[in-house]
Amino acid sequence: MDDPKTDEAMEEGRRHVERFRAPAEIRRELTDFITQAGSLVWTREGLAPDKRSLTTIGVLVARGHLGPLREHIEIGLGNGLERREILEAILQCSIYAGFPAMVAAMEVAADVLDALD
């Protein structure tokens, strides 16, 4: 890839993906696959990184994926989201994803934000 933006996104994505656990037999291929797929989405024009992060946070809350949510809250802050925006997005999910999903996500957010303080 010749695009520095894409190369940077691939490297950042690889750092995040390498934290995931996977069997040794497939770990490298899985890391490459997830990194490449993520990079294709995260480097597209049309949606700013903060909006991509907010969208990702909402989907993770709705699907109950609390492990990746922790990381994407941190990524969202790095992409320029305000803490309040993240919390409001999680609260918004209560209506569409259910209160238990929202409460569990708020607990994750509290952990992440407390650790940053």
C-alpha positions in Angstrom: 0.0 0.0 0.0 1.4 3.4 -1.0 -1.0 5.6 1.0 0.6 6.7 4.2 -2.8 7.2 5.8 -3.7 3.6 5.1 -0.3 2.3 6.2 -0.6 4.2 9.5 -4.1 2.9 10.0 -3.0 -0.7 9.3 -0.2 -0.4 11.8 -2.5 1.1 14.5 -5.1 -1.6 13.7 -2.4 -4.3 14.0 -1.4 -3.1 17.5 -5.0 -3.4 18.6 -5.7 -6.7 17.0 -2.5 -8.3 18.4 -4.0 -8.0 21.9 -6.7 -10.5 20.9 -6.3 -14.1 21.9 -6.4 -16.7 19.2 -5.0 -20.2 18.7 -1.3 -20.1 17.6 -2.1 -22.0 14.4 -4.2 -19.2 13.0 -3.1 -16.1 15.0 -1.0 -14.5 12.3 -3.5 -15.0 9.5 -6.4 -13.8 11.7 -4.4 -10.7 12.7 -3.7 -9.9 9.1 -7.3 -10.5 8.1 -8.8 -8.3 10.8 -6.2 -5.6 10.3 -6.8 -5.4 6.5 -10.6 -5.5 6.8 -10.6 -2.8 9.5 -8.2 -0.6 7.6 -10.5 -0.7 4.5 -13.3 0.7 6.6 -11.5 3.1 9.0 -9.6 4.9 6.2 -12.6 5.6 3.9 -13.6 9.1 3.1 -17.0 10.3 4.1 -17.0 9.8 7.8 -14.6 11.5 10.2 -12.8 9.3 12.7 -14.7 10.6 15.7 -18.0 9.7 14.0 -16.7 6.3 13.1 -15.7 5.8 16.7 -19.2 6.9 17.9 -20.8 4.6 15.5 -18.6 1.7 16.5 -19.3 2.4 20.2 -23.1 2.3 19.6 -22.8 -1.0 17.7 -20.7 -2.6 20.3 -23.1 -1.6 23.1 -26.1 -2.9 21.1 -24.4 -6.2 20.4 -23.1 -6.5 24.0 -19.5 -6.7 23.0 -18.0 -5.2 26.1 -14.4 -6.3 25.6 -13.9 -4.4 22.4 -16.1 -1.6 23.8 -13.4 -0.8 26.3 -10.8 -0.4 23.6 -13.1 1.6 21.3 -13.9 4.1 24.1 -10.2 4.7 24.3 -9.9 4.9 20.5 -12.8 7.3 20.4 -11.2 9.6 22.9 -8.0 9.6 20.8 -10.2 10.4 17.7 -11.4 13.5 19.4 -14.7 12.4 21.1 -15.6 14.1 24.3 -16.3 12.0 27.3 -19.8 13.3 27.5 -20.4 12.4 23.8 -19.5 8.8 24.5 -21.7 8.7 27.6 -24.6 10.2 25.7 -24.2 7.7 22.9 -24.2 4.8 25.4 -27.3 6.3 27.1 -29.0 6.6 23.7 -28.5 2.9 23.2 -30.8 2.2 26.2 -33.8 2.8 24.1 -32.8 0.7 21.1 -30.5 -2.0 22.7 -32.1 -2.3 26.1 -31.3 -1.0 29.5 -29.2 -4.0 30.6 -26.9 -3.4 27.6 -26.7 0.3 28.4 -26.0 -0.4 32.1 -23.2 -2.9 31.3 -21.7 -0.5 28.8 -21.8 2.4 31.4 -19.9 0.2 33.8 -17.2 -0.4 31.1 -17.1 3.4 30.4 -16.8 4.2 34.1 -13.8 1.8 34.3 -12.1 3.3 31.3 -12.7 6.9 32.3 -11.7 6.2 35.9 -8.5 4.7 34.8 -7.7 7.8 32.7 -8.2 10.1 35.7 
